[in-house]
Amino acid sequence: MFFILITGLLLGGTYALIAMGLNLQYGVSRIMNLANGEMLVAGGFAAFWVYTAGQVSPIAALLVVAPVAFVVNWLIYRIMLRPLVKRAKSRGALEVDSILATFGLSFAMVGIMSWLFGGGYFNYSYLAQRVDIFGSSYGQNRVVAFAIASLIAAGLWLWLSYTRAGLRMRAVAVSPESARLVGIDVPAVSALAFGLGGAVTATGGALISMFFTLDASVGVLFTMKALIIVIMGGVGDIRGTIVAALILGIAETFVARVIDPGLTLAAAYVLFLGVLLFRPQGLFGKKPT
């Protein structure tokens, strides 16, 4: 049981990083990005390519993957999504338009990645040695991925909580209209949040590629998991996202080890359904009065 707990925490830590990217994009920019999983796969492909072609550590590749992903997502927002924001007459209309637009974007990205890298599965062996933790052995790559994800998540939380830029971003997340009244450039902050969210997601993809087999079409699974985590934790709540991701990681590991590995996604949906029924406001959200 202790092995399941540790393995679940290691997996959940990486899930948290992936979901935080989507939470930033949706919570601040009001864009429900259904291409989030494809950005994760793109980050994994990039790490795979630099490691196999140039023998560069996928961890070192993060210094390139994250900035490139930020620029790409910033451009996607400014060129493709900003016009949708400007024409939307309500938040509901924007969500519908953004879902349709990013749904199409996800298919386009799958096609581009299949064209560039082929449609087969890919994986590679990096830090595959075992490391002992409390008497049990775990993959070193999973431990390193968890440690890096934890550092990034902590840094992001500190930045959002204690910097003026982070304060502006949280203000836009709470109320774009009120933020505009106090002089905050809402479009610029939204573009920053969307770019930052994409960079965080691509970083998670590079980390998870060290121990997970990926292919061009698997992104939809990670999009769904990120959505489940965001809804469980609460939109815009970084603390809730982290806790929800750890719960999902432990639940999936428990089901895979005790019942059947093929039922891990079903376990995720059972958790999701339970939250929708009993805690629709999220794990730490307050019930409406």
C-alpha positions in Angstrom: 0.0 0.0 0.0 2.9 2.4 0.8 4.3 1.6 -2.7 1.0 2.6 -4.3 0.9 5.9 -2.3 4.4 6.9 -3.3 4.0 5.9 -6.9 0.7 7.8 -7.0 2.2 10.9 -5.6 5.1 10.8 -8.1 2.6 10.5 -11.0 0.2 13.1 -9.5 3.0 15.7 -9.2 3.5 15.6 -12.9 -0.2 15.7 -13.5 -0.4 18.8 -11.4 2.1 20.6 -13.7 0.1 19.7 -16.7 -3.3 20.8 -15.2 -1.8 24.1 -14.0 -1.2 25.0 -17.6 -4.8 24.5 -18.5 -5.9 26.2 -15.3 -4.0 29.3 -16.1 -5.4 29.4 -19.6 -9.0 28.9 -18.6 -9.0 30.7 -15.3 -7.3 33.9 -16.6 -7.9 34.0 -20.4 -11.3 32.3 -20.2 -10.2 30.0 -23.0 -11.1 26.3 -22.6 -8.2 25.0 -24.5 -9.0 21.5 -25.9 -5.5 21.4 -27.6 -3.8 21.4 -24.2 -2.9 17.7 -24.5 -1.5 18.2 -28.0 0.8 20.9 -26.6 1.9 18.3 -24.0 2.7 15.8 -26.7 4.6 18.4 -28.6 6.8 19.1 -25.6 7.4 15.3 -25.3 8.3 15.1 -29.0 10.7 18.0 -28.6 12.4 16.3 -25.6 12.5 13.0 -27.5 14.0 14.6 -30.6 16.8 16.5 -28.8 17.7 13.5 -26.8 17.8 10.9 -29.6 19.2 13.3 -32.3 21.6 15.4 -30.3 22.1 13.4 -27.1 21.0 16.4 -25.1 19.3 15.7 -21.8 15.5 16.3 -21.9 15.9 18.2 -18.7 18.4 20.6 -20.3 16.0 20.8 -23.3 13.4 22.5 -21.0 15.5 25.6 -21.4 14.4 25.7 -25.1 11.1 23.8 -24.9 9.5 26.2 -22.4 10.3 29.5 -24.1 9.4 28.2 -27.5 6.1 26.9 -26.2 5.4 30.2 -24.5 5.9 32.1 -27.8 3.8 29.7 -29.8 0.9 29.8 -27.3 1.2 33.6 -27.1 0.9 33.9 -30.8 -2.0 31.4 -30.9 -3.9 33.6 -28.4 -3.1 36.9 -30.2 -3.7 35.7 -33.7 -6.5 33.1 -33.4 -8.2 33.5 -30.1 -8.1 37.2 -29.3 -10.6 38.0 -32.2 -13.0 35.5 -30.6 -12.7 37.3 -27.2 -13.3 40.7 -28.9 -16.5 39.5 -30.6 -17.9 37.4 -27.8 -21.0 39.0 -26.2 -20.8 36.9 -23.0 -18.5 34.5 -21.2 -20.7 31.6 -22.3 -20.4 32.6 -26.0 -16.6 32.9 -25.6 -16.4 29.4 -24.0 -18.4 27.9 -26.9 -16.3 29.6 -29.5 -13.0 28.8 -27.8 -14.0 25.1 -27.4 -14.8 24.8 -31.2 -11.6 26.7 -32.2 -9.2 24.7 -30.0 -11.0 21.5 -30.9 -10.0 22.1 -34.5 -6.6 23.2 -33.4 -6.0 19.9 -31.6 -6.7 18.0 -34.9 -4.4 20.3 -36.8 -1.6 19.7 -34.3 -2.1 15.9 -34.4 -1.8 16.1 -38.2 1.3 18.3 -38.1 3.0 16.0 -35.5 2.1 12.9 -37.4 3.6 14.4 -40.5 6.8 15.5 -38.8 7.4 12.5 -36.5 5.2 9.7 -37.9 2.2 8.1 -36.4 4.0 5.4 -34.3 4.6 5.3 -30.6 7.9 6.7 -29.2 9.8 6.4 -26.0 13.4 6.5 -24.8 15.4 5.4 -21.9 16.6 8.3 -19.7 17.4 8.0 -15.9 15.8 4.5 -16.0 17.8 3.3 -13.0 16.0 2.4 -9.8 16.2 4.4 -6.7 15.2 3.2 -3.2 12.7 5.3 -1.2 11.6 3.8 2.2 12.6 0.3 1.2 10.9 0.3 -2.3 12.3 0.9 -5.7 11.1 3.6 -8.1 12.2 4.8 -11.4 14.7 7.6 -11.1 13.1 9.5 -14.0 9.8 9.6 -12.2 11.4 10.9 -9.0 13.3 13.6 -11.0 10.2 14.6 -12.9 8.3 14.9 -9.6 11.0 17.1 -8.1 11.2 19.4 -11.1 7.4 19.6 -11.3 7.2 20.5 -7.6 9.8 23.2 -8.0 8.0 24.7 -11.0 4.6 24.5 -9.2 6.1 26.2 -6.1 7.7 28.9 -8.1 4.5 29.6 -10.1 2.5 29.8 -6.8 5.0 32.2 -5.3 5.1 34.3 -8.5 1.3 34.5 -8.6 1.0 35.3 -4.9 3.8 37.8 -4.3 4.6 39.7 -7.5 2.8 42.6 -9.1 2.5 40.7 -12.4 1.0 37.7 -10.5 -1.4 40.1 -8.7 -2.6 41.5 -12.0 -3.1 38.0 -13.3 -5.2 37.0 -10.3 -7.2 40.2 -10.6 -8.1 39.4 -14.2 -9.0 35.8 -13.2 -11.4 37.2 -10.6 -13.0 39.9 -12.7 -11.7 41.1 -16.0 -14.2 44.1 -15.9 -13.0 45.3 -12.5 -9.4 44.7 -13.5 -9.9 47.0 -16.5 -11.3 49.7 -14.3 -8.1 49.9 -12.3 -5.9 50.2 -15.3 -4.8 46.6 -15.9 -4.2 45.7 -19.6 -6.5 42.7 -19.7 -5.7 41.6 -23.2 -1.9 41.6 -22.4 -2.4 39.8 -19.2 -4.6 37.2 -20.9 -2.1 36.6 -23.6 0.7 36.3 -21.0 -1.4 33.7 -19.0 -2.2 31.7 -22.2 1.5 31.7 -23.2 2.6 30.8 -19.7 0.0 28.0 -19.4 1.2 26.5 -22.7 4.8 26.6 -21.5 4.0 24.9 -18.3 2.0 22.2 -20.2 4.9 21.6 -22.7 7.3 21.4 -19.8 5.1 18.7 -18.2 5.1 16.8 -21.5 8.9 16.9 -21.7 9.1 15.5 -18.2 6.5 12.8 -18.6 8.1 11.6 -21.9 11.1 10.3 -19.8 8.9 7.4 -18.5 5.7 7.5 -20.6 5.1 6.1 -24.1 3.5 8.8 -26.3 2.2 9.1 -29.8 0.7 12.0 -31.8 -2.9 11.2 -31.0 -2.6 10.5 -27.2 -3.0 14.2 -26.3 -6.8 13.9 -25.9 -6.3 11.6 -22.9 -4.2 14.2 -21.1 -6.6 17.0 -22.0 -9.4 15.0 -20.3 -7.3 14.3 -17.3 -6.3 18.0 -17.0 -10.0 19.0 -17.3 -10.9 16.6 -14.6 -8.2 18.0 -12.3 -9.1 21.6 -13.0 -12.8 20.9 -12.2 -12.0 18.9 -9.1 -9.6 21.5 -7.8 -11.6 24.6 -8.8 -11.0 26.9 -11.7 -8.2 29.4 -10.9 -7.2 27.6 -7.7 -3.6 26.5 -7.9 -3.8 24.8 -4.4 -6.8 22.8 -5.5 -5.2 21.8 -8.7 -2.2 20.3 -6.9 -4.3 18.4 -4.4 -6.7 17.1 -7.1 -3.8 16.0 -9.2 -2.2 14.1 -6.3 -5.6 12.4 -5.6 -6.0 11.4 -9.2 -2.5 10.0 -9.4 -3.0 7.9 -6.3 -6.4 6.7 -7.5 -5.1 5.7 -10.9 -2.1 3.9 -9.4 -4.4 2.0 -6.9 -6.7 0.9 -9.7 -3.8 -0.2 -11.9 -2.1 -2.2 -9.2 -5.1 -3.7 -7.4 -7.8 -4.0 -10.0 -6.8 -3.6 -13.7 -4.6 -1.1 -15.5 -7.2 -0.7 -18.2 -9.6 0.8 -15.7 -7.5 3.8 -14.7 -9.4 6.2 -17.0 -12.7 4.9 -15.6 -11.4 5.6 -12.1 -10.6 9.2 -13.1 -14.2 9.6 -14.4 -15.7 8.2 -11.2 -13.8 10.8 -9.2 -14.9 13.5 -11.6 -18.5 12.4 -11.4 -18.3 12.4 -7.6 -16.9 15.9 -7.5 -19.6 17.1 -9.9 -22.3 15.6 -7.7 -21.1 16.5 -4.3 -18.5 19.3 -4.7 -19.3 21.1 -7.9 -17.5 24.2 -6.6 -14.2 22.3 -6.3 -12.3 20.8 -3.4 -11.7 24.2 -1.6 -14.4 26.3 -3.1 -17.2 27.8 -1.0 -20.8 26.7 -1.5 -22.9 29.5 -3.0 -25.1 31.2 -0.5 
